Amino acid sequence: MNESLNIDSFDPQERRAALLEMAADLPRKKSTPLFNMHCHSFFSYNSEGWSPSHIVYKFAAAALHSAALCDFDVLDGMREFLEAGRIIGLRTAVHLETRAYVPELSDVDISSPGEPGVTYIMGCGFTALPETGSPAGQTLAALRAGAQRRNLALIERINERLPAIAIDYERDVTPLTPRGVATERHIVRAYRKCAERNFTAEAQLAEFWAPLLKCTSAEFIVLRRDIPKLEDLIRNALAKRGGIGYIQPTSATFPPASDFVCWVRECGAIPTIAWLDGTSGGEADAEALLDLMCGMGCAALNIIPDRNWNYKNPDVAALKQKKLDEIVAGAVKRDMPINIGTEMNKGGLPFVDDISGTVLNRYRQEFTRGANIMVGQTVLAEFADLPYCGDKAVELFASAKERNDFFAAVGALPALTTEKADHYSEIGTAKTLDELKKNIGY
């Protein structure tokens, strides 16, 4: 396969041209049953620096069944990802992830370790940007602004403690991103690069970092060969709980989870619980967590399976797998779609979960069904005016199970092409819905 370096260019026209060129040479393979429905791109942070187009190309080349983009706080890659899927022939969906505050769980950790009341949370299956200036558009802009505000405050605190490697947000961090929305990982990279510029001798660099990373100078020199691992350690030392730039969040740091859920529904997407691993105080009782979040309006569950089975310690593995069993059982009982993926924001992890493996195979049917529902939501919301959580969908189907069956069947259809998308746009939502019903024998 001939991959163009321009596929990860910050220029969208260069990315599109590269994708079209690469797609022309891509051999068509029979689709595998594998998928990744939680991929961060370079619009938030991807460990490989991949653009939305690059993710689509890589996964299509590997003959994946489907993929979903899931960036933090932004939908900047949404149109590119959906259109790339149609160009190259991959089923796609687009999600957004952020952090929110749950007042009902203010005294316990949920899915953000060491931060009581703070939860990761998602919206799944976005198909359109809210209109600029509208209430929904203002909320999306506030997510972006909130992320930047937290970044600037973090840099200010770290600069004060480490003036020898002080950075400037616009000069050192913004250029690492395509549209100026940085994450902690971008900030960490900027500090690493600044230190390398300011301490050109390896011994000096090691002397600077070793005390902060709690290692010897000799250990640091070895660490430099593994940039992802080194940056994780720097992130822990500078930005994470216990780090020199960290401050404990409060109820004012992130929006209320209930507000985020309302916004997701307003955008025609699916409010989704972002589950960690079941071991925190807020997640320990799966039934109680699901009751709380579903009562708030969440309608799906996201899992990063690698966190709950890939352990050498048998006791840890047994506990984590028990918690995975509990949360999956709770979601199945409530007919909640389950979305899974590997994030792709840390080096060293596989890009796709092996759902045929010993542990995950038991959930294979539910995980596959969840992926199909997210793809079905994408097609039905955009072209048939039938979002999964909309009043029309709730009224049309007698039960959540029937709705899931329908959306999953649409998602399992062959990948949407550019030509088919244009056809649906031309014939309108009512005829598109009729055509999709006919295609799945409904």
Secondary structure by P-SEA (a helix, b strand, c coil): cccccccccccaaaaaaaaaaaaaaccccccccccccbbbcccccccccccaaaaaaaaaaaccccbbbbbcccccaaaaaaaaaaaccccbbbbbbbbbbbcccccccccccccccbbbbbccccccccccccaaaaaaaaaaaaaaaaaaaaaaaaaaaccccccccccccccccccccccaaaaaaaaaaaaaaacccaaaaaaaccccccccaaaaaaacccaaaaaaaaaaaccccccccbbbbcccccccaaaaaaaaaaaccccccccccccccccccaaaaaaaaaaacccbbbbccccccccccaaaaaaaaaaaaaaaaaaaaabbbbbbbcccccccccccccccccccccaaaaaaaaaaaaaaaaaaacccccccccaaaaaacccaaaaaaaaaaaaacccccaaaaaaaaaacaaaaaaaaaaaacc
